[in-house]
Structure formats: structure tokens, C-alpha cells
Amino acid sequence: MIIQDSMTANVLMTGRLAPGRAGESRRVAHVFEVDAASSSAEVLARCGESLPRTHIEWLAPGVGMPCESCLGLAGADLPRSPLSELGV
């Protein structure tokens, strides 16, 4: 992996447990905020579930059944502002 000074520290990625690691009902697509410079063995999903990096199947956005908790928290850190086009 090439890391440049201009890269953001964290990258949002989606992934789920790799085939054979769990039943299909547990293989939901989680949202991870991955530190590009980190080499930790586990990553923490937005919902709080911790998964080993080696057990994750990384996905393109929109692929797989989403984890409802991760999906609900996906934009929680973004600032909210009134929408002038709606008159608020």
C-alpha cells in the first residue's frame, strides 16, 4: 500500500465476514473507518463489532445486506446544517 502525505488519515470502507467464517445471516456489510497507516489485527465497525482484518471480505459500496446499526450511524459524524432550498 502506498501512503502519501496528502491522504486522509481515515477511510470509510464496507466489508463483511468472509465466506465460511459465519452463517449467511451474520455476513452483513459493516461500515469501517479504517486508519490508512494502521496495521492493527482487528478493525472496529461503526456498530461496535470488532472483526479480524484477515476474516473480512472487503466490498464495493452498496454490495451486500447492510448492518442496520452501521447504516444508521454512517453519517452520524457529519455536521448538520439547515437546507435553504427547503426554507429552513
Biopython code that builds the backbone (N, CA, C, O; Angstrom):
import numpy as np
from Bio.PDB.StructureBuilder import StructureBuilder

atoms = [
    (1, "MET", "N", (0.844, -1.179, 0.000)),
    (1, "MET", "CA", (0.000, 0.000, 0.000)),
    (1, "MET", "C", (0.887, 1.238, 0.000)),
    (1, "MET", "O", (1.827, 1.330, 0.790)),
    (2, "ILE", "N", (0.597, 2.177, -0.868)),
    (2, "ILE", "CA", (1.339, 3.427, -0.930)),
    (2, "ILE", "C", (0.562, 4.471, -0.150)),
    (2, "ILE", "O", (-0.618, 4.708, -0.409)),
    (3, "ILE", "N", (1.232, 5.088, 0.800)),
    (3, "ILE", "CA", (0.586, 6.116, 1.613)),
    (3, "ILE", "C", (1.282, 7.439, 1.334)),
    (3, "ILE", "O", (2.501, 7.551, 1.463)),
    (4, "GLN", "N", (0.504, 8.431, 0.952)),
    (4, "GLN", "CA", (1.039, 9.749, 0.658)),
    (4, "GLN", "C", (0.662, 10.701, 1.779)),
    (4, "GLN", "O", (-0.301, 10.468, 2.510)),
    (5, "ASP", "N", (1.429, 11.775, 1.908)),
    (5, "ASP", "CA", (1.130, 12.775, 2.929)),
    (5, "ASP", "C", (-0.228, 13.410, 2.713)),
    (5, "ASP", "O", (-0.857, 13.856, 3.672)),
    (6, "SER", "N", (-0.697, 13.460, 1.471)),
    (6, "SER", "CA", (-1.963, 14.111, 1.175)),
    (6, "SER", "C", (-3.171, 13.218, 1.456)),
    (6, "SER", "O", (-4.309, 13.683, 1.381)),
    (7, "MET", "N", (-2.940, 11.942, 1.778)),
    (7, "MET", "CA", (-4.060, 11.032, 2.050)),
    (7, "MET", "C", (-4.721, 11.384, 3.376)),
    (7, "MET", "O", (-4.060, 11.844, 4.307)),
    (8, "THR", "N", (-6.016, 11.166, 3.452)),
    (8, "THR", "CA", (-6.714, 11.366, 4.710)),
    (8, "THR", "C", (-6.306, 10.265, 5.673)),
    (8, "THR", "O", (-5.922, 9.175, 5.248)),
    (9, "ALA", "N", (-6.387, 10.542, 6.956)),
    (9, "ALA", "CA", (-5.970, 9.566, 7.962)),
    (9, "ALA", "C", (-6.904, 8.361, 7.993)),
    (9, "ALA", "O", (-6.449, 7.231, 8.167)),
    (10, "ASN", "N", (-8.198, 8.589, 7.826)),
    (10, "ASN", "CA", (-9.171, 7.503, 7.899)),
    (10, "ASN", "C", (-9.953, 7.382, 6.596)),
    (10, "ASN", "O", (-10.257, 8.375, 5.935)),
    (11, "VAL", "N", (-10.265, 6.147, 6.251)),
    (11, "VAL", "CA", (-11.006, 5.858, 5.031)),
    (11, "VAL", "C", (-12.233, 5.043, 5.407)),
    (11, "VAL", "O", (-12.118, 4.076, 6.161)),
    (12, "LEU", "N", (-13.411, 5.411, 4.896)),
    (12, "LEU", "CA", (-14.617, 4.619, 5.134)),
    (12, "LEU", "C", (-14.663, 3.474, 4.136)),
    (12, "LEU", "O", (-14.557, 3.682, 2.927)),
    (13, "MET", "N", (-14.823, 2.260, 4.657)),
    (13, "MET", "CA", (-14.874, 1.070, 3.807)),
    (13, "MET", "C", (-16.014, 0.184, 4.273)),
    (13, "MET", "O", (-16.440, 0.262, 5.426)),
    (14, "THR", "N", (-16.507, -0.655, 3.378)),
    (14, "THR", "CA", (-17.523, -1.633, 3.759)),
    (14, "THR", "C", (-16.939, -3.026, 3.592)),
    (14, "THR", "O", (-16.165, -3.298, 2.675)),
    (15, "GLY", "N", (-17.335, -3.893, 4.505)),
    (15, "GLY", "CA", (-16.855, -5.269, 4.456)),
    (15, "GLY", "C", (-17.735, -6.165, 5.304)),
    (15, "GLY", "O", (-18.535, -5.693, 6.111)),
    (16, "ARG", "N", (-17.577, -7.450, 5.111)),
    (16, "ARG", "CA", (-18.335, -8.435, 5.884)),
    (16, "ARG", "C", (-17.432, -9.638, 6.139)),
    (16, "ARG", "O", (-16.359, -9.768, 5.550)),
    (17, "LEU", "N", (-17.890, -10.508, 7.026)),
    (17, "LEU", "CA", (-17.127, -11.719, 7.296)),
    (17, "LEU", "C", (-16.970, -12.520, 6.006)),
    (17, "LEU", "O", (-17.912, -12.635, 5.222)),
    (18, "ALA", "N", (-15.801, -13.060, 5.795)),
    (18, "ALA", "CA", (-15.516, -13.843, 4.587)),
    (18, "ALA", "C", (-16.347, -15.121, 4.575)),
    (18, "ALA", "O", (-16.734, -15.616, 5.634)),
    (19, "PRO", "N", (-16.626, -15.660, 3.390)),
    (19, "PRO", "CA", (-17.384, -16.915, 3.297)),
    (19, "PRO", "C", (-16.714, -18.018, 4.124)),
    (19, "PRO", "O", (-15.494, -18.176, 4.108)),
    (20, "GLY", "N", (-17.541, -18.768, 4.839)),
    (20, "GLY", "CA", (-17.032, -19.853, 5.664)),
    (20, "GLY", "C", (-16.679, -19.448, 7.080)),
    (20, "GLY", "O", (-16.414, -20.313, 7.915)),
    (21, "ARG", "N", (-16.669, -18.155, 7.374)),
    (21, "ARG", "CA", (-16.337, -17.671, 8.721)),
    (21, "ARG", "C", (-17.561, -17.585, 9.615)),
    (21, "ARG", "O", (-17.436, -17.583, 10.839)),
    (22, "ALA", "N", (-18.748, -17.513, 9.014)),
    (22, "ALA", "CA", (-20.002, -17.415, 9.773)),
    (22, "ALA", "C", (-21.149, -17.794, 8.846)),
    (22, "ALA", "O", (-20.980, -17.876, 7.630)),
    (23, "GLY", "N", (-22.316, -18.024, 9.438)),
    (23, "GLY", "CA", (-23.507, -18.301, 8.641)),
    (23, "GLY", "C", (-23.895, -17.079, 7.827)),
    (23, "GLY", "O", (-23.503, -15.958, 8.152)),
    (24, "GLU", "N", (-24.662, -17.296, 6.774)),
    (24, "GLU", "CA", (-25.042, -16.197, 5.879)),
    (24, "GLU", "C", (-25.772, -15.070, 6.605)),
    (24, "GLU", "O", (-25.627, -13.906, 6.231)),
    (25, "SER", "N", (-26.551, -15.391, 7.630)),
    (25, "SER", "CA", (-27.304, -14.345, 8.336)),
    (25, "SER", "C", (-26.385, -13.405, 9.118)),
    (25, "SER", "O", (-26.789, -12.285, 9.433)),
    (26, "ARG", "N", (-25.170, -13.827, 9.435)),
    (26, "ARG", "CA", (-24.213, -12.980, 10.155)),
    (26, "ARG", "C", (-23.285, -12.228, 9.204)),
    (26, "ARG", "O", (-22.483, -11.406, 9.648)),
    (27, "ARG", "N", (-23.383, -12.496, 7.918)),
    (27, "ARG", "CA", (-22.481, -11.868, 6.949)),
    (27, "ARG", "C", (-23.070, -10.560, 6.415)),
    (27, "ARG", "O", (-23.230, -10.393, 5.206)),
    (28, "VAL", "N", (-23.386, -9.647, 7.316)),
    (28, "VAL", "CA", (-23.919, -8.347, 6.903)),
    (28, "VAL", "C", (-22.755, -7.407, 6.591)),
    (28, "VAL", "O", (-21.656, -7.567, 7.123)),
    (29, "ALA", "N", (-23.006, -6.439, 5.735)),
    (29, "ALA", "CA", (-21.978, -5.474, 5.335)),
    (29, "ALA", "C", (-21.874, -4.373, 6.384)),
    (29, "ALA", "O", (-22.804, -3.592, 6.580)),
    (30, "HIS", "N", (-20.732, -4.327, 7.050)),
    (30, "HIS", "CA", (-20.463, -3.319, 8.075)),
    (30, "HIS", "C", (-19.741, -2.126, 7.455)),
    (30, "HIS", "O", (-19.118, -2.246, 6.400)),
    (31, "VAL", "N", (-19.829, -0.980, 8.119)),
    (31, "VAL", "CA", (-19.089, 0.217, 7.722)),
    (31, "VAL", "C", (-17.918, 0.362, 8.688)),
    (31, "VAL", "O", (-18.106, 0.409, 9.903)),
    (32, "PHE", "N", (-16.712, 0.433, 8.139)),
    (32, "PHE", "CA", (-15.499, 0.567, 8.938)),
    (32, "PHE", "C", (-14.821, 1.885, 8.617)),
    (32, "PHE", "O", (-14.760, 2.293, 7.457)),
    (33, "GLU", "N", (-14.311, 2.553, 9.647)),
    (33, "GLU", "CA", (-13.461, 3.722, 9.452)),
    (33, "GLU", "C", (-12.040, 3.223, 9.679)),
    (33, "GLU", "O", (-11.595, 3.084, 10.818)),
    (34, "VAL", "N", (-11.333, 2.956, 8.586)),
    (34, "VAL", "CA", (-10.021, 2.318, 8.651)),
    (34, "VAL", "C", (-8.927, 3.373, 8.595)),
    (34, "VAL", "O", (-8.930, 4.241, 7.721)),
    (35, "ASP", "N", (-7.994, 3.290, 9.532)),
    (35, "ASP", "CA", (-6.831, 4.170, 9.540)),
    (35, "ASP", "C", (-5.863, 3.661, 8.480)),
    (35, "ASP", "O", (-5.393, 2.526, 8.563)),
    (36, "ALA", "N", (-5.565, 4.479, 7.498)),
    (36, "ALA", "CA", (-4.716, 4.061, 6.379)),
    (36, "ALA", "C", (-3.313, 3.680, 6.828)),
    (36, "ALA", "O", (-2.658, 2.874, 6.167)),
    (37, "ALA", "N", (-2.842, 4.234, 7.924)),
    (37, "ALA", "CA", (-1.483, 3.957, 8.384)),
    (37, "ALA", "C", (-1.429, 2.845, 9.424)),
    (37, "ALA", "O", (-0.339, 2.428, 9.816)),
    (38, "SER", "N", (-2.566, 2.361, 9.874)),
    (38, "SER", "CA", (-2.599, 1.358, 10.940)),
    (38, "SER", "C", (-2.357, -0.044, 10.401)),
    (38, "SER", "O", (-2.711, -0.364, 9.267)),
    (39, "SER", "N", (-1.751, -0.862, 11.234)),
    (39, "SER", "CA", (-1.546, -2.267, 10.868)),
    (39, "SER", "C", (-2.120, -3.178, 11.949)),
    (39, "SER", "O", (-1.662, -4.308, 12.117)),
    (40, "SER", "N", (-3.127, -2.687, 12.686)),
    (40, "SER", "CA", (-3.721, -3.488, 13.753)),
    (40, "SER", "C", (-4.402, -4.723, 13.178)),
    (40, "SER", "O", (-4.849, -4.720, 12.031)),
    (41, "ALA", "N", (-4.475, -5.767, 13.974)),
    (41, "ALA", "CA", (-5.033, -7.046, 13.520)),
    (41, "ALA", "C", (-6.548, -7.006, 13.400)),
    (41, "ALA", "O", (-7.125, -7.798, 12.655)),
    (42, "GLU", "N", (-7.209, -6.095, 14.120)),
    (42, "GLU", "CA", (-8.672, -6.020, 14.100)),
    (42, "GLU", "C", (-9.118, -4.614, 13.724)),
    (42, "GLU", "O", (-8.413, -3.634, 13.963)),
    (43, "VAL", "N", (-10.302, -4.539, 13.133)),
    (43, "VAL", "CA", (-10.910, -3.247, 12.816)),
    (43, "VAL", "C", (-12.282, -3.185, 13.480)),
    (43, "VAL", "O", (-12.961, -4.199, 13.640)),
    (44, "LEU", "N", (-12.669, -1.983, 13.858)),
    (44, "LEU", "CA", (-13.925, -1.773, 14.574)),
    (44, "LEU", "C", (-14.955, -1.173, 13.632)),
    (44, "LEU", "O", (-14.716, -0.137, 13.011)),
    (45, "ALA", "N", (-16.109, -1.834, 13.531)),
    (45, "ALA", "CA", (-17.201, -1.334, 12.695)),
    (45, "ALA", "C", (-17.912, -0.203, 13.424)),
    (45, "ALA", "O", (-17.783, -0.066, 14.640)),
    (46, "ARG", "N", (-18.661, 0.605, 12.687)),
    (46, "ARG", "CA", (-19.411, 1.707, 13.296)),
    (46, "ARG", "C", (-20.377, 1.217, 14.370)),
    (46, "ARG", "O", (-20.654, 1.934, 15.332)),
    (47, "CYS", "N", (-20.891, -0.007, 14.209)),
    (47, "CYS", "CA", (-21.856, -0.550, 15.167)),
    (47, "CYS", "C", (-21.185, -1.057, 16.438)),
    (47, "CYS", "O", (-21.871, -1.370, 17.412)),
    (48, "GLY", "N", (-19.856, -1.144, 16.444)),
    (48, "GLY", "CA", (-19.129, -1.611, 17.617)),
    (48, "GLY", "C", (-18.561, -3.015, 17.490)),
    (48, "GLY", "O", (-17.802, -3.454, 18.353)),
    (49, "GLU", "N", (-18.920, -3.727, 16.423)),
    (49, "GLU", "CA", (-18.393, -5.084, 16.240)),
    (49, "GLU", "C", (-16.940, -5.020, 15.779)),
    (49, "GLU", "O", (-16.594, -4.285, 14.854)),
    (50, "SER", "N", (-16.101, -5.808, 16.447)),
    (50, "SER", "CA", (-14.687, -5.874, 16.110)),
    (50, "SER", "C", (-14.419, -7.144, 15.313)),
    (50, "SER", "O", (-14.768, -8.241, 15.750)),
    (51, "LEU", "N", (-13.798, -6.998, 14.139)),
    (51, "LEU", "CA", (-13.523, -8.144, 13.274)),
    (51, "LEU", "C", (-12.039, -8.196, 12.924)),
    (51, "LEU", "O", (-11.415, -7.156, 12.710)),
    (52, "PRO", "N", (-11.467, -9.410, 12.865)),
    (52, "PRO", "CA", (-10.073, -9.537, 12.418)),
    (52, "PRO", "C", (-9.953, -9.157, 10.941)),
    (52, "PRO", "O", (-10.782, -9.564, 10.127)),
    (53, "ARG", "N", (-8.937, -8.387, 10.596)),
    (53, "ARG", "CA", (-8.739, -7.967, 9.197)),
    (53, "ARG", "C", (-8.670, -9.156, 8.248)),
    (53, "ARG", "O", (-9.164, -9.082, 7.123)),
    (54, "THR", "N", (-8.063, -10.249, 8.691)),
    (54, "THR", "CA", (-7.891, -11.418, 7.823)),
    (54, "THR", "C", (-9.188, -12.165, 7.574)),
    (54, "THR", "O", (-9.243, -13.017, 6.686)),
    (55, "HIS", "N", (-10.246, -11.866, 8.342)),
    (55, "HIS", "CA", (-11.537, -12.546, 8.184)),
    (55, "HIS", "C", (-12.541, -11.697, 7.418)),
    (55, "HIS", "O", (-13.705, -12.079, 7.298)),
    (56, "ILE", "N", (-12.111, -10.554, 6.901)),
    (56, "ILE", "CA", (-13.038, -9.623, 6.248)),
    (56, "ILE", "C", (-12.949, -9.730, 4.730)),
    (56, "ILE", "O", (-11.865, -9.763, 4.148)),
    (57, "GLU", "N", (-14.120, -9.783, 4.115)),
    (57, "GLU", "CA", (-14.238, -9.690, 2.658)),
    (57, "GLU", "C", (-14.610, -8.231, 2.372)),
    (57, "GLU", "O", (-15.725, -7.810, 2.682)),
    (58, "TRP", "N", (-13.694, -7.459, 1.785)),
    (58, "TRP", "CA", (-13.945, -6.049, 1.507)),
    (58, "TRP", "C", (-14.870, -5.927, 0.306)),
    (58, "TRP", "O", (-14.731, -6.657, -0.676)),
    (59, "LEU", "N", (-15.814, -5.000, 0.394)),
    (59, "LEU", "CA", (-16.870, -4.872, -0.612)),
    (59, "LEU", "C", (-16.893, -3.484, -1.238)),
    (59, "LEU", "O", (-16.426, -2.511, -0.646)),
    (60, "ALA", "N", (-17.441, -3.413, -2.435)),
    (60, "ALA", "CA", (-17.723, -2.116, -3.053)),
    (60, "ALA", "C", (-18.958, -1.538, -2.355)),
    (60, "ALA", "O", (-19.818, -2.302, -1.918)),
    (61, "PRO", "N", (-19.068, -0.215, -2.240)),
    (61, "PRO", "CA", (-20.251, 0.372, -1.610)),
    (61, "PRO", "C", (-21.538, -0.098, -2.288)),
    (61, "PRO", "O", (-21.619, -0.154, -3.515)),
    (62, "GLY", "N", (-22.532, -0.432, -1.484)),
    (62, "GLY", "CA", (-23.823, -0.869, -1.997)),
    (62, "GLY", "C", (-23.951, -2.361, -2.202)),
    (62, "GLY", "O", (-25.020, -2.835, -2.588)),
    (63, "VAL", "N", (-22.891, -3.117, -1.955)),
    (63, "VAL", "CA", (-22.916, -4.569, -2.132)),
    (63, "VAL", "C", (-23.213, -5.231, -0.792)),
    (63, "VAL", "O", (-22.661, -4.830, 0.233)),
    (64, "GLY", "N", (-24.071, -6.229, -0.793)),
    (64, "GLY", "CA", (-24.368, -6.990, 0.423)),
    (64, "GLY", "C", (-25.483, -6.378, 1.250)),
    (64, "GLY", "O", (-25.840, -5.211, 1.085)),
    (65, "MET", "N", (-26.024, -7.195, 2.146)),
    (65, "MET", "CA", (-27.072, -6.745, 3.067)),
    (65, "MET", "C", (-26.427, -5.883, 4.147)),
    (65, "MET", "O", (-25.542, -6.361, 4.857)),
    (66, "PRO", "N", (-26.847, -4.623, 4.292)),
    (66, "PRO", "CA", (-26.173, -3.742, 5.249)),
    (66, "PRO", "C", (-26.504, -4.066, 6.701)),
    (66, "PRO", "O", (-27.605, -4.515, 7.018)),
    (67, "CYS", "N", (-25.535, -3.830, 7.568)),
    (67, "CYS", "CA", (-25.759, -3.888, 9.009)),
    (67, "CYS", "C", (-26.605, -2.657, 9.340)),
    (67, "CYS", "O", (-26.188, -1.530, 9.072)),
    (68, "GLU", "N", (-27.773, -2.863, 9.912)),
    (68, "GLU", "CA", (-28.679, -1.738, 10.179)),
    (68, "GLU", "C", (-28.070, -0.727, 11.134)),
    (68, "GLU", "O", (-28.263, 0.478, 10.968)),
    (69, "SER", "N", (-27.336, -1.200, 12.131)),
    (69, "SER", "CA", (-26.714, -0.278, 13.089)),
    (69, "SER", "C", (-25.639, 0.568, 12.415)),
    (69, "SER", "O", (-25.581, 1.779, 12.629)),
    (70, "CYS", "N", (-24.793, -0.053, 11.608)),
    (70, "CYS", "CA", (-23.752, 0.690, 10.881)),
    (70, "CYS", "C", (-24.376, 1.699, 9.927)),
    (70, "CYS", "O", (-23.919, 2.838, 9.829)),
    (71, "LEU", "N", (-25.409, 1.278, 9.236)),
    (71, "LEU", "CA", (-26.074, 2.142, 8.266)),
    (71, "LEU", "C", (-26.677, 3.360, 8.959)),
    (71, "LEU", "O", (-26.586, 4.478, 8.454)),
    (72, "GLY", "N", (-27.287, 3.138, 10.110)),
    (72, "GLY", "CA", (-27.888, 4.231, 10.863)),
    (72, "GLY", "C", (-26.868, 5.214, 11.402)),
    (72, "GLY", "O", (-27.168, 6.395, 11.574)),
    (73, "LEU", "N", (-25.649, 4.727, 11.673)),
    (73, "LEU", "CA", (-24.599, 5.575, 12.235)),
    (73, "LEU", "C", (-23.627, 6.093, 11.177)),
    (73, "LEU", "O", (-22.709, 6.844, 11.508)),
    (74, "ALA", "N", (-23.807, 5.710, 9.918)),
    (74, "ALA", "CA", (-22.836, 6.031, 8.863)),
    (74, "ALA", "C", (-22.598, 7.524, 8.694)),
    (74, "ALA", "O", (-21.465, 7.924, 8.425)),
    (75, "GLY", "N", (-23.604, 8.351, 8.838)),
    (75, "GLY", "CA", (-23.420, 9.785, 8.670)),
    (75, "GLY", "C", (-23.517, 10.553, 9.971)),
    (75, "GLY", "O", (-23.681, 11.773, 9.958)),
    (76, "ALA", "N", (-23.419, 9.859, 11.094)),
    (76, "ALA", "CA", (-23.622, 10.492, 12.395)),
    (76, "ALA", "C", (-22.567, 11.537, 12.724)),
    (76, "ALA", "O", (-22.834, 12.443, 13.514)),
    (77, "ASP", "N", (-21.386, 11.441, 12.148)),
    (77, "ASP", "CA", (-20.326, 12.387, 12.464)),
    (77, "ASP", "C", (-20.311, 13.608, 11.538)),
    (77, "ASP", "O", (-19.489, 14.508, 11.712)),
    (78, "LEU", "N", (-21.212, 13.641, 10.565)),
    (78, "LEU", "CA", (-21.264, 14.771, 9.641)),
    (78, "LEU", "C", (-22.042, 15.928, 10.253)),
    (78, "LEU", "O", (-23.067, 15.703, 10.896)),
    (79, "PRO", "N", (-21.579, 17.161, 10.066)),
    (79, "PRO", "CA", (-22.311, 18.306, 10.610)),
    (79, "PRO", "C", (-23.653, 18.478, 9.906)),
    (79, "PRO", "O", (-23.772, 18.252, 8.701)),
    (80, "ARG", "N", (-24.635, 18.872, 10.658)),
    (80, "ARG", "CA", (-25.969, 19.111, 10.106)),
    (80, "ARG", "C", (-26.144, 20.613, 9.902)),
    (80, "ARG", "O", (-25.745, 21.415, 10.746)),
    (81, "SER", "N", (-26.737, 20.977, 8.789)),
    (81, "SER", "CA", (-26.997, 22.387, 8.543)),
    (81, "SER", "C", (-28.363, 22.524, 7.893)),
    (81, "SER", "O", (-28.815, 21.612, 7.201)),
    (82, "PRO", "N", (-29.024, 23.657, 8.110)),
    (82, "PRO", "CA", (-30.338, 23.869, 7.503)),
    (82, "PRO", "C", (-30.244, 23.880, 5.984)),
    (82, "PRO", "O", (-29.227, 24.278, 5.417)),
    (83, "LEU", "N", (-31.295, 23.448, 5.345)),
    (83, "LEU", "CA", (-31.349, 23.441, 3.887)),
    (83, "LEU", "C", (-32.124, 24.662, 3.416)),
    (83, "LEU", "O", (-33.341, 24.741, 3.587)),
    (84, "SER", "N", (-31.414, 25.610, 2.825)),
    (84, "SER", "CA", (-32.058, 26.858, 2.405)),
    (84, "SER", "C", (-33.123, 26.618, 1.337)),
    (84, "SER", "O", (-34.110, 27.351, 1.271)),
    (85, "GLU", "N", (-32.929, 25.596, 0.500)),
    (85, "GLU", "CA", (-33.924, 25.331, -0.543)),
    (85, "GLU", "C", (-35.243, 24.828, 0.032)),
    (85, "GLU", "O", (-36.268, 24.850, -0.649)),
    (86, "LEU", "N", (-35.222, 24.374, 1.285)),
    (86, "LEU", "CA", (-36.453, 23.935, 1.946)),
    (86, "LEU", "C", (-37.038, 25.021, 2.842)),
    (86, "LEU", "O", (-38.079, 24.822, 3.469)),
    (87, "GLY", "N", (-36.361, 26.175, 2.900)),
    (87, "GLY", "CA", (-36.857, 27.279, 3.706)),
    (87, "GLY", "C", (-36.548, 27.144, 5.184)),
    (87, "GLY", "O", (-37.199, 27.783, 6.011)),
    (88, "VAL", "N", (-35.568, 26.325, 5.531)),
    (88, "VAL", "CA", (-35.163, 26.188, 6.947)),
    (88, "VAL", "C", (-33.765, 26.685, 7.162)),
    (88, "VAL", "O", (-33.262, 26.647, 8.285)),
]
sb = StructureBuilder()
sb.init_structure("model")
sb.init_model(0)
sb.init_chain("A")
sb.init_seg("    ")
for serial, (resi, resn, name, xyz) in enumerate(atoms, 1):
    if name == "N":
        sb.init_residue(resn, " ", resi, " ")
    sb.init_atom(name, np.array(xyz, "f"), 0.0, 1.0, " ", f" {name:<3s}", serial, name[0])
structure = sb.get_structure()
